[in-house]
Amino acid sequence: MMYTTPGDVRFKEVEESINFQLRFPSGILANCTSSYGCAWRSHFRALATKGYFELDPAIPYTGQRMRVNRDNRLEELSIDPRDHFAAEMEHMSDCVMNDKIPLTPGEEGLRDLKIMMAIYEAARTGNTIQLQTRAADQT
């Protein structure tokens, strides 16, 4: 589902928020929200049968808090600050200089784009959109 506050000029060309659900072949469900209007949202949580894992805040480059709850025991793990941009550049340089395939090749970006376009189609039509699994994409 897409939503834009009526009359909000900031969102003439893009939706304010979009909510979507991804269902994976394994049965895992991901309930997701992306918003240009709610920049303060920065939370990831993965639920499992014996607990959960969460990052809050999740998106900033520093100050993330990671918590793991296993069997009702909450543990906070420290995350060392890291310059993500420098790590990406070093990795790409290593790939170019040593003829390696990047950890995130262009094909992954193309898959991401296909997923985003399917999310927009589902929001526009109200229909569930089924995508091929990753293994099928590679055949």
ZALODREN-971032 format. One record per residue (C-alpha): y negated, z, x. Coordinates in pm, whole numbers, plus 50000, padded with zeros to 5 digits. Example, Ala and Ser with C-alpha at 12.3 -4.5 7.8 and 13.67 -1.06 7.14 Angstrom:
BEGIN
<r y="50450" z="50780" x="51230"/>
<r y="50106" z="50714" x="51367"/>
***
This chain:
BEGIN
<r y="50000" z="50000" x="50000"/>
<r y="49650" z="49920" x="50119"/>
<r y="49339" z="50109" x="50018"/>
<r y="48966" z="50061" x="50075"/>
<r y="48693" z="50277" x="49926"/>
<r y="48511" z="50050" x="49678"/>
<r y="48174" z="49935" x="49812"/>
<r y="48226" z="50070" x="50164"/>
<r y="48065" z="49801" x="50381"/>
<r y="48257" z="49913" x="50690"/>
<r y="48571" z="49759" x="50544"/>
<r y="48454" z="49415" x="50431"/>
<r y="48700" z="49238" x="50661"/>
<r y="48978" z="49493" x="50707"/>
<r y="49149" z="49755" x="50492"/>
<r y="49042" z="50116" x="50527"/>
<r y="49398" z="50251" x="50523"/>
<r y="49752" z="50123" x="50486"/>
<r y="50064" z="50325" x="50407"/>
<r y="50410" z="50181" x="50461"/>
<r y="50773" z="50276" x="50494"/>
<r y="51015" z="50126" x="50744"/>
<r y="51387" z="50146" x="50671"/>
<r y="51614" z="50084" x="50969"/>
<r y="51977" z="49962" x="50960"/>
<r y="52090" z="50306" x="51079"/>
<r y="51943" z="50461" x="50762"/>
<r y="51644" z="50616" x="50940"/>
<r y="51321" z="50604" x="50739"/>
<r y="50972" z="50602" x="50889"/>
<r y="50680" z="50689" x="50661"/>
<r y="50363" z="50565" x="50826"/>
<r y="49989" z="50556" x="50776"/>
<r y="49732" z="50361" x="50972"/>
<r y="49363" z="50397" x="50903"/>
<r y="49034" z="50274" x="51036"/>
<r y="48860" z="50522" x="50808"/>
<r y="49046" z="50837" x="50914"/>
<r y="49004" z="50835" x="51290"/>
<r y="49086" z="51206" x="51296"/>
<r y="49453" z="51144" x="51211"/>
<r y="49663" z="51169" x="51519"/>
<r y="49999" z="51314" x="51426"/>
<r y="50359" z="51203" x="51477"/>
<r y="50656" z="51391" x="51336"/>
<r y="51025" z="51300" x="51345"/>
<r y="51252" z="51497" x="51112"/>
<r y="51622" z="51545" x="51185"/>
<r y="51908" z="51740" x="51032"/>
<r y="51858" z="52042" x="51258"/>
<r y="51482" z="52039" x="51305"/>
<r y="51189" z="51822" x="51401"/>
<r y="50981" z="51692" x="51690"/>
<r y="50605" z="51645" x="51666"/>
<r y="50299" z="51549" x="51864"/>
<r y="49968" z="51681" x="51733"/>
<r y="49735" z="51548" x="51845"/>
<r y="49939" z="51244" x="51944"/>
<r y="49702" z="50961" x="52030"/>
<r y="49437" z="51092" x="52272"/>
<r y="49498" z="51040" x="52642"/>
<r y="49474" z="51413" x="52708"/>
<r y="49529" z="51731" x="52511"/>
<r y="49849" z="51631" x="52333"/>
<r y="50064" z="51912" x="52204"/>
<r y="50438" z="51856" x="52176"/>
<r y="50649" z="52087" x="51964"/>
<r y="51024" z="52082" x="51906"/>
<r y="51184" z="52285" x="51632"/>
<r y="51562" z="52319" x="51668"/>
<r y="51753" z="52542" x="51428"/>
<r y="51429" z="52716" x="51324"/>
<r y="51332" z="52790" x="51685"/>
<r y="50993" z="52643" x="51773"/>
<r y="50928" z="52542" x="52133"/>
<r y="50603" z="52402" x="52267"/>
<r y="50645" z="52168" x="52563"/>
<r y="50371" z="52087" x="52810"/>
<r y="50264" z="51729" x="52870"/>
<r y="50112" z="51650" x="53206"/>
<r y="49791" z="51447" x="53177"/>
<r y="49840" z="51088" x="53295"/>
<r y="49615" z="50788" x="53339"/>
<r y="49797" z="50547" x="53106"/>
<r y="49588" z="50247" x="53203"/>
<r y="49655" z="50296" x="53575"/>
<r y="50030" z="50335" x="53508"/>
<r y="50033" z="50012" x="53303"/>
<r y="49848" z="49820" x="53575"/>
<r y="50076" z="49955" x="53848"/>
<r y="50385" z="49859" x="53647"/>
<r y="50255" z="49508" x="53576"/>
<r y="50159" z="49460" x="53941"/>
<r y="50508" z="49569" x="54047"/>
<r y="50663" z="49322" x="53800"/>
<r y="50451" z="49032" x="53927"/>
<r y="50501" z="49113" x="54294"/>
<r y="50875" z="49177" x="54264"/>
<r y="50965" z="48923" x="53994"/>
<r y="51070" z="49193" x="53743"/>
<r y="51065" z="49181" x="53364"/>
<r y="50808" z="49427" x="53221"/>
<r y="50931" z="49723" x="53018"/>
<r y="50727" z="49579" x="52730"/>
<r y="50758" z="49200" x="52754"/>
<r y="50562" z="48958" x="52536"/>
<r y="50860" z="48925" x="52300"/>
<r y="50810" z="49289" x="52201"/>
<r y="50449" z="49216" x="52109"/>
<r y="50566" z="48920" x="51900"/>
<r y="50817" z="49145" x="51716"/>
<r y="50537" z="49396" x="51652"/>
<r y="50319" z="49120" x="51507"/>
<r y="50603" z="49004" x="51277"/>
<r y="50643" z="49361" x="51152"/>
<r y="50268" z="49396" x="51090"/>
<r y="50258" z="49067" x="50898"/>
<r y="50555" z="49182" x="50685"/>
<r y="50373" z="49510" x="50609"/>
<r y="50069" z="49315" x="50489"/>
<r y="50290" z="49084" x="50281"/>
<r y="50463" z="49383" x="50120"/>
<r y="50127" z="49544" x="50040"/>
<r y="49992" z="49218" x="49897"/>
<r y="50301" z="49136" x="49685"/>
<r y="50445" z="49479" x="49611"/>
<r y="50784" z="49354" x="49730"/>
<r y="51016" z="49494" x="49994"/>
<r y="51025" z="49259" x="50293"/>
<r y="51347" z="49244" x="50493"/>
<r y="51331" z="49150" x="50860"/>
<r y="51618" z="49055" x="51086"/>
<r y="51747" z="49325" x="51314"/>
<r y="51660" z="49312" x="51681"/>
<r y="52009" z="49189" x="51780"/>
<r y="51982" z="48904" x="51528"/>
<r y="51638" z="48810" x="51666"/>
<r y="51792" z="48753" x="52006"/>
<r y="52055" z="48503" x="51886"/>
***
